[in-house]
Amino acid sequence: LFHDFDFGKFDVLKEMPKELIYFDGTYKHVLNFSKENLLPESIFIYKNDKLVKAIQYEKLNIEE
């Protein structure tokens, strides 16, 4: 996600908020984060205030 969205424009100093709303000019992305690990729990994507995609994460594995 950090590669897909420019979080540099947000003033997030110590912790990510529970919800982040990001507008890229066409779509509004609403990201909801887990309190425990700050990973996304869900992403809702809207165009003209209509939901076009919903992504719900049950488990997210990150490997290096």
C-alpha positions in Angstrom: 0.0 0.0 0.0 2.8 2.4 0.8 3.9 2.1 -2.8 0.4 2.7 -4.2 -0.5 5.7 -2.1 1.5 8.9 -1.4 1.3 9.0 2.4 3.9 11.7 2.5 1.2 14.4 2.2 -0.4 13.2 5.5 0.8 14.4 8.9 1.2 11.0 10.5 3.9 11.3 13.1 3.6 8.6 15.7 0.8 6.3 14.5 -1.5 5.7 11.6 -5.1 6.8 12.2 -7.8 4.1 12.3 -9.3 5.5 9.1 -7.6 7.3 6.2 -9.5 8.9 3.3 -7.4 9.5 0.2 -8.7 11.1 -3.0 -6.6 10.7 -6.2 -8.7 13.0 -8.4 -11.0 10.3 -9.7 -11.5 7.8 -6.9 -11.9 8.2 -3.1 -10.2 5.5 -1.2 -11.2 4.8 2.4 -8.6 2.7 4.3 -9.3 1.2 7.7 -6.3 0.0 9.7 -5.9 -2.5 12.5 -5.0 -1.1 15.9 -2.6 -3.9 16.7 -0.3 -3.9 13.6 -1.4 -0.9 11.5 -2.0 -3.1 8.5 -5.1 -2.5 6.4 -8.3 -4.3 7.4 -10.4 -3.0 4.6 -10.3 -0.6 1.6 -13.4 0.9 0.1 -13.1 2.7 -3.3 -15.8 5.1 -4.4 -16.3 7.0 -7.7 -18.9 9.9 -7.6 -19.9 8.7 -4.0 -20.8 5.2 -5.3 -19.0 2.2 -4.0 -17.1 0.5 -6.9 -14.8 -1.9 -5.0 -14.5 -3.2 -1.4 -11.5 -5.2 -0.2 -11.7 -6.9 3.1 -8.5 -8.5 4.5 -8.9 -11.5 6.9 -5.2 -12.3 7.2 -2.3 -10.5 5.6 1.1 -12.2 5.4 4.1 -10.0 4.7 7.4 -11.6 3.7 10.7 -10.1 3.0 
